[in-house]
Amino acid sequence: MSNIYKFLCKVQDTFQDANGVTVHTDIKVAPGYRPGDLLELRKPDGSVVQIESGLVSYFPTPEAVFSEPGFDPPLAFFFKGLTKAEIPVDTEIWQLVEHQIPKDVKHRYFERIVND
């Protein structure tokens, strides 16, 4: 049995700091996403990385609001322990929506995340 993922977004830009990588995406909101959810990063070269993430919230400064009235920051994720080189632009971000345990496991636990 395998896990079921849903497509969230694509990476548009990345920023490295001492703690990890901040990733700007091509969307503004991700319904059903919670910080700490398991995500799968599907890179353009075909490799896949599974990782938990944090969510970055941008609050525009008053100067930004006045200089750019339509300012609407992108959704951004934070990945600890990765480098900018490990998350290239156009990497797809997928969210785990259902985790299935094989039937031969004595204690079965199923979690289903439903997006309203």
C-alpha positions in Angstrom: 0.0 0.0 0.0 1.2 3.5 -0.6 0.6 7.0 0.7 -1.6 9.3 -1.2 -0.4 12.8 -2.0 -2.1 15.9 -3.6 -0.3 18.5 -5.6 0.0 21.9 -3.8 2.3 24.2 -5.8 5.6 24.7 -7.5 8.7 26.4 -6.2 9.3 29.9 -7.7 12.3 31.0 -5.7 14.4 30.0 -2.7 16.4 31.8 0.0 19.0 30.2 2.2 19.9 31.3 5.8 21.7 29.6 8.7 18.7 27.6 9.8 17.4 26.3 6.5 15.6 27.3 3.2 12.6 29.5 2.7 10.7 28.6 -0.5 8.4 31.0 -2.3 5.7 29.2 -4.3 3.3 30.1 -7.1 0.2 30.2 -4.9 -1.2 32.5 -2.2 -3.0 30.0 0.1 -3.0 26.2 0.6 -6.4 25.0 1.9 -6.0 22.1 4.3 -2.2 22.6 4.8 -1.0 22.8 8.4 2.5 23.7 9.5 4.3 20.4 10.3 2.4 18.4 7.6 4.5 15.9 5.7 5.3 17.2 2.2 7.0 15.5 -0.7 9.3 17.6 -2.8 9.4 16.2 -6.4 12.4 17.7 -8.1 12.7 18.3 -11.9 15.4 15.6 -12.1 12.8 13.0 -10.8 14.2 12.6 -7.3 11.9 12.9 -4.3 12.4 14.1 -0.8 9.9 13.7 2.1 10.1 16.3 4.8 8.0 18.2 7.4 7.8 21.9 6.8 7.0 25.2 8.5 4.9 28.0 7.1 6.3 31.5 6.6 3.9 34.4 7.0 4.8 37.7 5.5 3.3 40.9 6.9 3.8 43.9 4.7 5.3 46.9 6.3 3.4 50.2 6.1 6.0 51.4 3.6 5.3 48.4 1.3 1.6 48.9 1.5 1.9 52.5 0.4 4.5 51.9 -2.3 2.7 48.8 -3.6 -1.0 49.0 -2.8 -1.7 45.6 -4.4 1.1 43.8 -2.5 0.1 40.2 -2.0 2.9 38.0 -0.8 3.2 34.4 -2.0 2.8 31.3 0.2 6.2 30.4 1.6 7.4 27.2 3.3 10.5 26.8 5.5 12.5 23.6 5.3 15.1 23.0 8.1 18.1 20.9 7.2 18.0 21.4 3.5 20.1 23.8 1.3 19.0 26.0 -1.6 20.8 23.7 -4.0 18.6 20.8 -2.9 15.3 22.6 -3.8 15.6 23.9 -7.4 13.0 26.2 -9.0 10.1 24.2 -10.5 10.2 21.6 -7.8 6.7 20.4 -7.1 5.4 20.4 -3.6 2.9 17.6 -2.7 1.0 17.2 0.6 0.3 13.8 2.2 -3.4 13.4 2.4 -3.8 9.7 3.3 -1.4 7.3 5.0 -2.1 3.6 4.6 -0.5 0.8 6.7 -0.1 -2.6 5.1 -2.7 -5.2 6.1 -0.1 -7.5 7.8 0.5 -4.9 10.5 -1.4 -6.0 13.7 -2.3 -2.5 14.8 -3.7 -0.5 12.0 -4.2 3.2 12.1 -5.6 5.2 9.2 -5.7 9.0 9.1 -7.7 10.8 6.4 -7.5 14.5 6.0 -10.5 16.0 4.4 -10.4 19.4 2.8 -13.7 21.3 3.0 
